[in-house]
Amino acid sequence: MAIKTKGLVPRLWRRIKRTLIVLLLLQFAYILLLRWVDPPVTLTQLGSVFSGHGLKRDYVGLQEISSSARLAFLAAEDQGFPDHYGFDWKSIGKALDHNKRKPDRIRGASTISQQVAKNVFLWQDRSWIRKGLEAYFTFMIELVWGKKRILEVYLNVSEMGKGVFGIEAAARQYFDKSARQLSRKEAAMIAVSMPNPKIYAVKPLSKYVENNYPRILRQMNNLQNNEDIQAFLQ
């Protein structure tokens, strides 16, 4: 009995290592697959179904999304997107300082890449475990996918209203047109709702969206001639 017990720990450790290696290879294969294949479903989308909000989505390619919509989301969500490698350290520093001074009004600093990592691979909460995994997946998609694919996935999987996921579904839900046909104003209205699209509604028009979408239009005007931003609009 003592001999069997003595050999049990090494055997168990070998099995754990093999399992971890298999899981590592599987998740890497999944990340690589999503470089070309749209995510079948996300935990946030499943949560929307189970909560009774339903699921409206229609994945489209980046070229099927108007340049105005691409510009609006870059202006609203991540103006440094072309230049960072997944993390905007300056914005993170400002958010940490703000949250220390005003803990009752938490401000986020997630880049588009971080939001994609969270939305595609993880769940919605603020735990340190989830944040750590988010950092890992952010690094991996920046390495494997490239910026244009990250932006494309972001515009297709992000929640843009109750049960509405992606810019194509949002365009049809709010303006009865395709994402390719969205005007600058319409795109800005959807983009500015992103901090909390379930509350900051585009239709019926919430006060928040009504008061703030002109700010996004101004930011779009400021950014549209930027050479790095232009690369995502062509």
Backbone as CSV, one residue per row, in Angstrom:
resi,resn,N_x,N_y,N_z,CA_x,CA_y,CA_z,C_x,C_y,C_z
1,MET,0.833,-1.208,0.000,0.000,0.000,0.000,0.859,1.245,0.000
2,ALA,1.920,1.229,0.753,2.816,2.395,0.824,3.463,2.660,-0.526
3,ILE,3.796,1.563,-1.253,4.446,1.717,-2.559,3.483,2.370,-3.548
4,LYS,2.195,1.906,-3.523,1.201,2.478,-4.422,0.985,3.953,-4.138
5,THR,0.920,4.296,-2.857,0.722,5.700,-2.476,1.903,6.542,-2.913
6,LYS,3.093,5.954,-2.792,4.304,6.684,-3.158,4.314,7.046,-4.645
7,GLY,3.784,6.155,-5.481,3.784,6.420,-6.918,2.573,7.190,-7.405
8,LEU,1.593,7.414,-6.519,0.356,8.058,-6.925,0.557,9.526,-7.294
9,VAL,1.347,10.235,-6.499,1.538,11.668,-6.727,2.225,11.947,-8.060
10,PRO,3.326,11.262,-8.386,3.950,11.499,-9.702,3.016,11.188,-10.863
11,ARG,2.225,10.102,-10.745,1.291,9.764,-11.837,0.224,10.833,-11.988
12,LEU,-0.292,11.304,-10.847,-1.311,12.346,-10.875,-0.753,13.630,-11.484
13,TRP,0.481,13.968,-11.122,1.105,15.188,-11.655,1.326,15.083,-13.148
14,ARG,1.703,13.889,-13.642,1.883,13.702,-15.084,0.562,13.877,-15.826
15,ARG,-0.521,13.381,-15.245,-1.840,13.541,-15.875,-2.255,15.003,-15.909
16,ILE,-2.000,15.698,-14.821,-2.344,17.134,-14.764,-1.560,17.901,-15.829
17,LYS,-0.278,17.597,-15.963,0.548,18.278,-16.963,0.053,17.998,-18.369
18,ARG,-0.285,16.731,-18.643,-0.791,16.390,-19.972,-2.105,17.124,-20.267
19,THR,-2.972,17.177,-19.252,-4.248,17.876,-19.419,-4.033,19.356,-19.701
20,LEU,-3.118,19.972,-18.961,-2.828,21.386,-19.151,-2.251,21.661,-20.539
21,ILE,-1.386,20.759,-21.005,-0.798,20.913,-22.338,-1.875,20.810,-23.410
22,VAL,-2.782,19.828,-23.263,-3.871,19.664,-24.231,-4.762,20.902,-24.241
23,LEU,-5.116,21.422,-23.054,-5.959,22.620,-22.971,-5.266,23.822,-23.601
24,LEU,-3.959,23.925,-23.374,-3.205,25.035,-23.951,-3.215,24.969,-25.477
25,LEU,-3.017,23.773,-26.014,-3.020,23.595,-27.467,-4.409,23.854,-28.060
26,LEU,-5.453,23.409,-27.344,-6.814,23.602,-27.840,-7.191,25.078,-27.875
27,GLN,-6.850,25.816,-26.803,-7.213,27.228,-26.804,-6.414,28.001,-27.847
28,PHE,-5.156,27.601,-28.069,-4.379,28.267,-29.113,-4.961,27.974,-30.491
29,ALA,-5.398,26.724,-30.697,-6.018,26.352,-31.978,-7.303,27.149,-32.196
30,TYR,-8.060,27.375,-31.121,-9.310,28.139,-31.233,-9.026,29.607,-31.579
31,ILE,-8.021,30.179,-30.925,-7.627,31.553,-31.238,-7.218,31.659,-32.706
32,LEU,-6.432,30.699,-33.163,-5.977,30.703,-34.558,-7.150,30.547,-35.519
33,LEU,-8.091,29.666,-35.193,-9.264,29.447,-36.042,-10.082,30.729,-36.198
34,LEU,-10.225,31.473,-35.097,-11.037,32.693,-35.133,-10.362,33.819,-35.898
35,ARG,-9.135,33.590,-36.329,-8.488,34.559,-37.228,-9.253,34.655,-38.534
36,TRP,-9.947,33.563,-38.897,-10.691,33.534,-40.165,-12.179,33.220,-39.984
37,VAL,-12.522,32.540,-38.893,-13.901,32.083,-38.677,-14.557,32.939,-37.592
38,ASP,-15.807,33.333,-37.799,-16.517,34.140,-36.806,-16.829,33.315,-35.557
39,PRO,-16.759,33.924,-34.384,-17.079,33.205,-33.144,-18.502,32.644,-33.199
40,PRO,-18.679,31.346,-32.912,-20.021,30.746,-33.009,-21.008,31.363,-32.032
41,VAL,-20.568,31.624,-30.797,-21.411,32.245,-29.781,-20.503,32.695,-28.647
42,THR,-20.935,33.678,-27.880,-20.162,34.138,-26.729,-20.991,33.960,-25.463
43,LEU,-20.319,33.984,-24.316,-21.028,33.844,-23.048,-22.009,34.999,-22.836
44,THR,-21.633,36.194,-23.275,-22.525,37.350,-23.143,-23.778,37.164,-23.985
45,GLN,-23.617,36.615,-25.186,-24.773,36.361,-26.045,-25.679,35.297,-25.434
46,LEU,-25.087,34.248,-24.871,-25.887,33.224,-24.199,-26.629,33.820,-23.010
47,GLY,-25.945,34.704,-22.270,-26.579,35.359,-21.136,-27.772,36.186,-21.563
48,SER,-27.671,36.824,-22.723,-28.777,37.614,-23.253,-29.979,36.729,-23.566
49,VAL,-29.719,35.550,-24.118,-30.796,34.610,-24.432,-31.473,34.137,-23.151
50,PHE,-30.672,33.727,-22.176,-31.235,33.176,-20.941,-31.935,34.236,-20.092
51,SER,-31.552,35.491,-20.263,-32.189,36.565,-19.492,-33.478,37.061,-20.135
52,GLY,-33.794,36.531,-21.322,-35.042,36.892,-21.984,-34.935,38.018,-22.993
53,HIS,-33.713,38.548,-23.227,-33.553,39.636,-24.191,-33.428,39.131,-25.626
54,GLY,-33.195,37.842,-25.779,-33.049,37.287,-27.118,-31.663,37.539,-27.688
55,LEU,-31.513,37.224,-28.968,-30.214,37.374,-29.634,-30.431,37.770,-31.083
56,LYS,-30.118,39.031,-31.381,-30.143,39.505,-32.768,-28.701,39.763,-33.173
57,ARG,-28.237,39.105,-34.221,-26.868,39.311,-34.696,-26.780,38.889,-36.153
58,ASP,-25.823,39.464,-36.842,-25.601,39.124,-38.246,-24.174,39.541,-38.583
59,TYR,-23.248,38.607,-38.540,-21.844,38.921,-38.775,-21.614,39.385,-40.212
60,VAL,-20.832,40.437,-40.359,-20.481,40.959,-41.685,-18.990,41.281,-41.711
61,GLY,-18.430,41.317,-42.911,-17.024,41.658,-43.058,-16.777,43.143,-42.840
62,LEU,-15.537,43.500,-42.608,-15.190,44.889,-42.335,-15.570,45.804,-43.500
63,GLN,-15.423,45.303,-44.723,-15.764,46.111,-45.894,-17.265,46.299,-46.069
64,GLU,-18.064,45.526,-45.338,-19.519,45.676,-45.386,-20.020,46.635,-44.316
65,ILE,-19.100,47.275,-43.608,-19.432,48.250,-42.575,-18.971,49.614,-43.053
66,SER,-19.829,50.588,-43.002,-19.479,51.910,-43.532,-18.241,52.461,-42.839
67,SER,-17.460,53.227,-43.584,-16.276,53.855,-42.994,-16.675,54.798,-41.860
68,SER,-17.867,55.371,-41.941,-18.363,56.239,-40.869,-18.534,55.459,-39.575
69,ALA,-19.040,54.228,-39.672,-19.225,53.399,-38.475,-17.882,53.001,-37.883
70,ARG,-16.947,52.621,-38.737,-15.616,52.268,-38.228,-14.974,53.458,-37.526
71,LEU,-15.074,54.622,-38.152,-14.490,55.829,-37.573,-15.178,56.203,-36.265
72,ALA,-16.495,56.061,-36.205,-17.242,56.432,-35.000,-16.811,55.601,-33.798
73,PHE,-16.633,54.312,-34.003,-16.261,53.453,-32.873,-14.806,53.658,-32.462
74,LEU,-13.939,53.934,-33.406,-12.565,54.265,-33.048,-12.534,55.573,-32.259
75,ALA,-13.337,56.538,-32.672,-13.378,57.828,-31.980,-13.959,57.700,-30.588
76,ALA,-14.989,56.863,-30.444,-15.685,56.746,-29.162,-14.988,55.816,-28.184
77,GLU,-14.381,54.747,-28.694,-13.910,53.685,-27.818,-12.401,53.585,-27.662
78,ASP,-11.630,53.949,-28.704,-10.189,53.667,-28.612,-9.444,54.440,-29.696
79,GLN,-9.180,55.706,-29.434,-8.529,56.544,-30.446,-7.068,56.148,-30.667
80,GLY,-6.473,55.472,-29.710,-5.090,55.029,-29.869,-4.963,53.633,-30.438
81,PHE,-6.062,53.070,-30.918,-6.082,51.685,-31.408,-4.979,51.368,-32.424
82,PRO,-4.697,52.226,-33.395,-3.664,51.876,-34.378,-2.258,51.794,-33.779
83,ASP,-2.045,52.426,-32.639,-0.677,52.600,-32.131,-0.298,51.702,-30.964
84,HIS,-1.286,51.204,-30.211,-0.922,50.398,-29.041,-0.866,48.913,-29.394
85,TYR,-0.383,48.117,-28.465,-0.281,46.665,-28.663,-1.271,45.931,-27.755
86,GLY,-2.464,46.506,-27.636,-3.510,45.865,-26.853,-3.853,46.596,-25.571
87,PHE,-2.905,47.389,-25.050,-3.113,48.073,-23.775,-2.710,49.541,-23.911
88,ASP,-3.576,50.418,-23.448,-3.298,51.854,-23.458,-2.883,52.242,-22.042
89,TRP,-1.578,52.206,-21.786,-1.081,52.379,-20.417,-1.369,53.770,-19.871
90,LYS,-1.377,54.765,-20.736,-1.678,56.125,-20.275,-3.120,56.205,-19.776
91,SER,-4.047,55.641,-20.527,-5.457,55.654,-20.122,-5.679,54.811,-18.871
92,ILE,-4.956,53.703,-18.766,-5.072,52.853,-17.576,-4.620,53.625,-16.340
93,GLY,-3.518,54.362,-16.473,-3.023,55.161,-15.356,-4.022,56.223,-14.930
94,LYS,-4.633,56.899,-15.910,-5.627,57.925,-15.601,-6.855,57.309,-14.934
95,ALA,-7.274,56.127,-15.404,-8.443,55.465,-14.826,-8.176,55.042,-13.388
96,LEU,-6.975,54.514,-13.124,-6.632,54.109,-11.761,-6.639,55.302,-10.816
97,ASP,-6.096,56.415,-11.288,-6.077,57.625,-10.466,-7.496,58.124,-10.206
98,HIS,-8.331,58.127,-11.240,-9.721,58.564,-11.091,-10.478,57.662,-10.121
99,ASN,-10.305,56.340,-10.259,-11.040,55.400,-9.428,-10.602,55.452,-7.967
100,LYS,-9.343,55.841,-7.741,-8.864,55.996,-6.375,-9.517,57.223,-5.720
101,ARG,-9.678,58.275,-6.511,-10.281,59.507,-5.995,-11.799,59.407,-5.905
102,LYS,-12.408,58.665,-6.846,-13.869,58.570,-6.878,-14.288,57.102,-7.006
103,PRO,-14.154,56.338,-5.915,-14.456,54.899,-5.979,-15.915,54.587,-6.272
104,ASP,-16.806,55.573,-6.113,-18.221,55.352,-6.396,-18.562,55.594,-7.864
105,ARG,-17.577,56.076,-8.637,-17.791,56.331,-10.070,-16.639,55.715,-10.853
106,ILE,-16.654,54.386,-10.959,-15.562,53.642,-11.576,-15.471,53.943,-13.070
107,ARG,-14.257,54.236,-13.518,-14.005,54.500,-14.934,-13.133,53.381,-15.502
108,GLY,-13.505,52.869,-16.655,-12.712,51.832,-17.304,-11.717,52.425,-18.288
109,ALA,-10.771,51.604,-18.727,-9.787,52.060,-19.706,-9.482,50.953,-20.709
110,SER,-10.468,50.119,-20.970,-10.253,48.978,-21.858,-10.138,49.424,-23.305
111,THR,-9.158,48.892,-23.994,-9.020,49.131,-25.424,-10.010,48.242,-26.179
112,ILE,-10.134,48.482,-27.464,-10.965,47.614,-28.296,-10.448,46.180,-28.238
113,SER,-9.143,46.005,-28.231,-8.564,44.660,-28.161,-8.956,43.962,-26.867
114,GLN,-8.901,44.667,-25.752,-9.289,44.078,-24.469,-10.771,43.722,-24.457
115,GLN,-11.588,44.570,-25.048,-13.024,44.286,-25.086,-13.316,43.055,-25.932
116,VAL,-12.592,42.888,-27.026,-12.767,41.691,-27.849,-12.354,40.449,-27.072
117,ALA,-11.221,40.517,-26.382,-10.756,39.384,-25.582,-11.808,38.981,-24.558
118,LYS,-12.379,39.972,-23.880,-13.409,39.699,-22.870,-14.675,39.147,-23.521
119,ASN,-15.140,39.794,-24.588,-16.422,39.416,-25.183,-16.389,38.056,-25.864
120,VAL,-15.267,37.707,-26.475,-15.203,36.459,-27.248,-14.843,35.259,-26.380
121,PHE,-13.906,35.436,-25.451,-13.365,34.285,-24.734,-13.801,34.178,-23.275
122,LEU,-14.327,35.259,-22.704,-14.513,35.290,-21.256,-15.936,35.707,-20.884
123,TRP,-16.090,36.097,-19.639,-17.382,36.468,-19.091,-17.310,37.893,-18.554
124,GLN,-18.465,38.434,-18.153,-18.540,39.825,-17.724,-18.468,39.914,-16.194
125,ASP,-17.340,40.314,-15.670,-17.239,40.715,-14.270,-15.913,41.438,-14.082
126,ARG,-15.608,41.858,-12.850,-14.404,42.647,-12.600,-13.389,41.897,-11.741
127,SER,-13.480,40.571,-11.688,-12.565,39.808,-10.837,-11.141,39.855,-11.403
128,TRP,-10.172,39.656,-10.506,-8.770,39.664,-10.925,-8.451,38.471,-11.827
129,ILE,-9.142,37.350,-11.601,-8.927,36.172,-12.456,-9.325,36.497,-13.890
130,ARG,-10.511,37.098,-14.030,-10.970,37.449,-15.375,-10.061,38.487,-16.007
131,LYS,-9.598,39.457,-15.225,-8.698,40.482,-15.749,-7.381,39.862,-16.220
132,GLY,-6.874,38.897,-15.457,-5.635,38.233,-15.849,-5.788,37.467,-17.145
133,LEU,-6.886,36.730,-17.272,-7.151,35.995,-18.513,-7.369,36.953,-19.688
134,GLU,-8.021,38.079,-19.402,-8.239,39.089,-20.441,-6.906,39.604,-20.987
135,ALA,-5.947,39.835,-20.096,-4.629,40.302,-20.525,-3.963,39.265,-21.436
136,TYR,-4.079,37.990,-21.057,-3.484,36.924,-21.870,-4.120,36.873,-23.264
137,PHE,-5.450,36.849,-23.328,-6.120,36.748,-24.623,-5.920,38.016,-25.458
138,THR,-5.814,39.160,-24.799,-5.519,40.396,-25.532,-4.170,40.291,-26.217
139,PHE,-3.178,39.824,-25.488,-1.836,39.643,-26.068,-1.886,38.675,-27.243
140,MET,-2.632,37.581,-27.101,-2.667,36.551,-28.133,-3.364,37.038,-29.411
141,ILE,-4.494,37.738,-29.282,-5.175,38.167,-30.509,-4.401,39.287,-31.207
142,GLU,-3.715,40.115,-30.439,-2.850,41.121,-31.070,-1.742,40.434,-31.863
143,LEU,-1.242,39.335,-31.325,-0.150,38.603,-31.962,-0.627,37.817,-33.188
144,VAL,-1.796,37.186,-33.079,-2.248,36.233,-34.093,-3.197,36.854,-35.120
145,TRP,-4.100,37.722,-34.690,-5.151,38.211,-35.585,-4.742,39.421,-36.412
146,GLY,-4.125,40.383,-35.771,-3.866,41.656,-36.434,-4.998,42.637,-36.167
147,LYS,-4.719,43.919,-36.382,-5.636,44.990,-35.981,-6.969,44.980,-36.741
148,LYS,-6.924,44.773,-38.047,-8.168,44.845,-38.812,-9.128,43.725,-38.424
149,ARG,-8.603,42.542,-38.171,-9.470,41.444,-37.740,-10.027,41.727,-36.347
150,ILE,-9.225,42.302,-35.458,-9.714,42.641,-34.118,-10.864,43.630,-34.212
151,LEU,-10.704,44.666,-35.040,-11.773,45.652,-35.204,-13.016,45.011,-35.815
152,GLU,-12.828,44.141,-36.784,-13.958,43.467,-37.423,-14.743,42.637,-36.412
153,VAL,-14.045,41.857,-35.591,-14.721,41.029,-34.592,-15.410,41.914,-33.554
154,TYR,-14.733,42.977,-33.149,-15.330,43.897,-32.181,-16.667,44.435,-32.684
155,LEU,-16.707,44.856,-33.933,-17.920,45.437,-34.498,-19.013,44.400,-34.736
156,ASN,-18.658,43.127,-34.643,-19.644,42.070,-34.857,-20.152,41.425,-33.576
157,VAL,-19.374,41.421,-32.507,-19.793,40.695,-31.296,-20.214,41.608,-30.154
158,SER,-19.900,42.884,-30.222,-20.206,43.783,-29.112,-21.713,43.965,-28.945
159,GLU,-22.138,44.026,-27.691,-23.547,44.263,-27.392,-23.862,45.736,-27.634
160,MET,-24.890,46.007,-28.431,-25.238,47.377,-28.804,-26.692,47.694,-28.496
161,GLY,-27.235,46.991,-27.515,-28.617,47.169,-27.095,-29.107,45.874,-26.485
162,LYS,-30.306,45.865,-25.950,-30.845,44.655,-25.333,-31.050,43.576,-26.388
163,GLY,-30.222,42.547,-26.315,-30.318,41.447,-27.269,-29.782,41.755,-28.647
164,VAL,-29.159,42.923,-28.821,-28.645,43.344,-30.138,-27.120,43.264,-30.113
165,PHE,-26.543,42.465,-30.981,-25.101,42.257,-31.000,-24.550,42.536,-32.397
166,GLY,-23.604,43.447,-32.440,-22.938,43.758,-33.689,-23.585,44.918,-34.421
167,ILE,-22.769,45.547,-35.251,-23.190,46.774,-35.931,-24.260,46.513,-36.990
168,GLU,-24.244,45.354,-37.637,-25.262,45.056,-38.640,-26.640,44.935,-37.994
169,ALA,-26.715,44.182,-36.895,-27.993,44.034,-36.191,-28.459,45.372,-35.629
170,ALA,-27.517,46.185,-35.123,-27.873,47.492,-34.564,-28.404,48.422,-35.650
171,ALA,-27.748,48.433,-36.801,-28.185,49.292,-37.905,-29.600,48.936,-38.345
172,ARG,-29.891,47.656,-38.421,-31.220,47.224,-38.861,-32.268,47.463,-37.769
173,GLN,-31.865,47.276,-36.510,-32.795,47.471,-35.404,-33.187,48.935,-35.240
174,TYR,-32.205,49.839,-35.339,-32.453,51.239,-35.020,-32.763,52.114,-36.236
175,PHE,-32.223,51.752,-37.398,-32.378,52.638,-38.560,-32.912,51.929,-39.807
176,ASP,-33.221,50.639,-39.666,-33.812,49.863,-40.759,-32.957,49.930,-42.023
177,LYS,-31.656,49.776,-41.837,-30.735,49.755,-42.974,-29.541,48.876,-42.619
178,SER,-28.683,48.610,-43.581,-27.500,47.789,-43.325,-26.383,48.648,-42.738
179,ALA,-25.395,47.990,-42.160,-24.247,48.706,-41.594,-23.487,49.458,-42.670
180,ARG,-23.534,48.967,-43.901,-22.859,49.628,-45.009,-23.465,51.004,-45.307
181,GLN,-24.739,51.188,-44.939,-25.455,52.417,-45.280,-25.508,53.442,-44.147
182,LEU,-24.917,53.139,-43.006,-25.002,54.042,-41.862,-24.339,55.390,-42.149
183,SER,-25.022,56.456,-41.781,-24.463,57.800,-41.915,-23.557,58.101,-40.720
184,ARG,-22.864,59.213,-40.784,-21.991,59.610,-39.675,-22.798,59.815,-38.391
185,LYS,-23.927,60.503,-38.506,-24.754,60.759,-37.324,-25.271,59.462,-36.722
186,GLU,-25.777,58.575,-37.545,-26.320,57.305,-37.055,-25.236,56.461,-36.400
187,ALA,-24.066,56.412,-37.025,-22.946,55.655,-36.466,-22.513,56.235,-35.122
188,ALA,-22.470,57.561,-35.031,-22.074,58.220,-33.786,-23.076,57.930,-32.678
189,MET,-24.346,57.857,-33.007,-25.377,57.577,-32.011,-25.227,56.169,-31.441
190,ILE,-24.915,55.204,-32.286,-24.706,53.841,-31.796,-23.423,53.770,-30.973
191,ALA,-22.357,54.378,-31.481,-21.052,54.291,-30.813,-21.070,54.927,-29.428
192,VAL,-21.763,56.048,-29.272,-21.743,56.752,-27.985,-22.533,55.990,-26.919
193,SER,-23.377,55.073,-27.336,-24.157,54.295,-26.367,-23.348,53.191,-25.700
194,MET,-22.136,52.918,-26.205,-21.405,51.719,-25.814,-21.030,51.596,-24.331
195,PRO,-20.869,52.683,-23.591,-20.584,52.459,-22.164,-21.645,51.606,-21.477
196,ASN,-22.902,51.733,-21.905,-23.979,50.925,-21.331,-25.168,50.928,-22.289
197,PRO,-25.091,50.153,-23.370,-26.112,50.234,-24.421,-27.503,49.794,-23.986
198,LYS,-27.604,49.055,-22.893,-28.933,48.672,-22.412,-29.667,49.851,-21.784
199,ILE,-28.897,50.784,-21.224,-29.489,51.972,-20.581,-29.451,53.175,-21.521
200,TYR,-28.289,53.382,-22.187,-28.148,54.510,-23.105,-28.708,54.107,-24.469
201,ALA,-30.012,54.074,-24.557,-30.677,53.521,-25.740,-30.599,54.459,-26.933
202,VAL,-30.470,53.843,-28.107,-30.522,54.585,-29.365,-31.972,54.737,-29.821
203,LYS,-32.789,53.725,-29.546,-34.201,53.758,-29.915,-35.003,53.010,-28.861
204,PRO,-35.893,53.667,-28.146,-36.168,55.109,-28.175,-34.944,55.898,-27.705
205,LEU,-34.751,57.061,-28.264,-33.543,57.847,-28.043,-33.445,58.310,-26.593
206,SER,-32.358,57.906,-25.932,-32.136,58.328,-24.550,-31.509,59.726,-24.529
207,LYS,-31.661,60.417,-23.409,-31.070,61.744,-23.252,-29.552,61.687,-23.371
208,TYR,-28.967,60.614,-22.840,-27.508,60.476,-22.885,-27.023,60.467,-24.329
209,VAL,-27.629,59.642,-25.147,-27.218,59.554,-26.556,-27.483,60.873,-27.266
210,GLU,-28.648,61.452,-27.028,-29.006,62.714,-27.676,-28.009,63.820,-27.336
211,ASN,-27.574,63.861,-26.080,-26.678,64.933,-25.632,-25.221,64.699,-26.008
212,ASN,-24.836,63.434,-26.220,-23.412,63.128,-26.369,-22.964,62.725,-27.764
213,TYR,-23.886,62.361,-28.663,-23.402,61.939,-29.974,-22.724,63.077,-30.752
214,PRO,-23.101,64.370,-30.540,-22.351,65.435,-31.229,-20.865,65.457,-30.848
215,ARG,-20.564,65.057,-29.614,-19.157,64.991,-29.191,-18.393,63.960,-30.019
216,ILE,-19.028,62.828,-30.308,-18.385,61.794,-31.126,-18.205,62.299,-32.556
217,LEU,-19.174,63.043,-33.062,-19.032,63.614,-34.401,-17.834,64.556,-34.476
218,ARG,-17.623,65.343,-33.434,-16.455,66.244,-33.410,-15.158,65.448,-33.375
219,GLN,-15.143,64.381,-32.581,-13.953,63.535,-32.513,-13.683,62.867,-33.863
220,MET,-14.731,62.466,-34.535,-14.586,61.873,-35.863,-13.960,62.865,-36.836
221,ASN,-14.406,64.109,-36.773,-13.834,65.150,-37.633,-12.347,65.351,-37.337
222,ASN,-11.989,65.273,-36.065,-10.590,65.470,-35.670,-9.695,64.316,-36.122
223,LEU,-10.263,63.113,-36.150,-9.460,61.916,-36.422,-9.412,61.505,-37.883
224,GLN,-10.385,61.924,-38.675,-10.576,61.325,-39.993,-9.389,61.489,-40.944
225,ASN,-8.579,62.509,-40.739,-7.424,62.707,-41.618,-6.130,62.124,-41.062
226,ASN,-6.224,61.512,-39.889,-5.053,60.862,-39.306,-4.637,59.675,-40.176
227,GLU,-3.386,59.618,-40.537,-2.910,58.582,-41.460,-3.106,57.175,-40.910
228,ASP,-2.851,56.989,-39.610,-3.012,55.665,-39.011,-4.478,55.253,-38.958
229,ILE,-5.352,56.208,-38.654,-6.791,55.916,-38.637,-7.307,55.603,-40.034
230,GLN,-6.780,56.319,-41.037,-7.207,56.130,-42.421,-7.031,54.675,-42.884
231,ALA,-6.045,54.004,-42.349,-5.785,52.618,-42.738,-6.958,51.703,-42.418
232,PHE,-7.794,52.093,-41.453,-8.938,51.272,-41.064,-10.227,51.702,-41.758
233,LEU,-10.160,52.749,-42.551,-11.349,53.288,-43.194,-11.415,52.962,-44.674
234,GLN,-10.355,52.404,-45.223,-10.280,52.130,-46.661,-10.788,50.724,-47.002
